Amino acid sequence: MSYQLNHLPKRTQKPRENGITLALDKGYSVRQVEDFCEVASGHTDLVKLGWGTSFVTPNLEKKLAVYKRFDIPVFFGGTLFEAYILRNQLEDYIELLHRFELKYVEVSNGTIWLSENRKNEIIHQLSQEFTVLSEVGSKNPDDIIPPYKWVNIINGELAAGAWKVICEARESGNVGVFRPNGEIRSGLIDEIADQISVDQLLFEAPKKEQQTWFIKKFGSNVNLGNIEPSEVISLETLRLGLRSDTLFDFFSVEGPDFQKLYQNSNTGFSQD
């Protein structure tokens, strides 16, 4: 950090098992990746090359080399995995991961039909040599999965070998754990978190208000994904209570001065 400030929440340190920030690269150039890593590598745990962008992004090897130099693991988007599965090319996909020396892989079925049994078989197979992030939830906003089924699917994928299970929201933040208007399906989240440790989950939350909700709900070290690279620093300030949205959530209220600040928090403080 640039300077000292007391009464901040304790953040986990990289490499993290929780408190993960997963950034979504939607086609950055090599130079953009260099700039991003210079500023935010200390706060970025994983980078996903969104959907099939890696197929059309120029200088992919050079770009991956920059992320590697800054110790940020990268994986291809789940839609690319689904494109290979749709064409019955799983072995080709595995060869692709080897070619680019990727250690992480996403397994999803948000767009294609892929039975849970087959999906779990693939998770188990890939987990023998890769770190698997599976994803639960449909990209179709009209496809509402009941909470009990979310729990069953997540438990099955963790048992099959998934390291973390991503709870779908897309880069738009309006499907899966969110309603089409972006509102959080809080009852769904409560039921999932009641039966599964949130440390095993990674919530896609591309919008500031969504990130704020999860941080207030589960604390600074909740796992969050689909973060715009340009918003990683902003997210870290939310985690640390250094933005107005969480300013009074993560400090120790000690002594009369702190008590006075807290009691007057809703009067006279500007909002950013």
ABEGO torsion letter per residue (X at the ends): XABBBBGBBBBBBOBBABGBBBBBBAGBBAAAAAAAAAAAAAABABBBBBEAAAAABBGAAAAAAAAAAAGBBBBBBAAAAAAAAAAGAAAAAAAAAAAAGBABBBBBAAABBBBAAAAAAAAAAAAAABBBBBBBEBABAABBBBAAAAAAAAAAAAAAGBABBBBBAEAAGABEABBAAGBBBAAAAAAAAAABBAAABBBBBABAAAAAAAAAAAEAABBBBGBBAAAAAAAAAAAAGABAAAAAABBBBBEAAAAAAAAAAABGBBBX
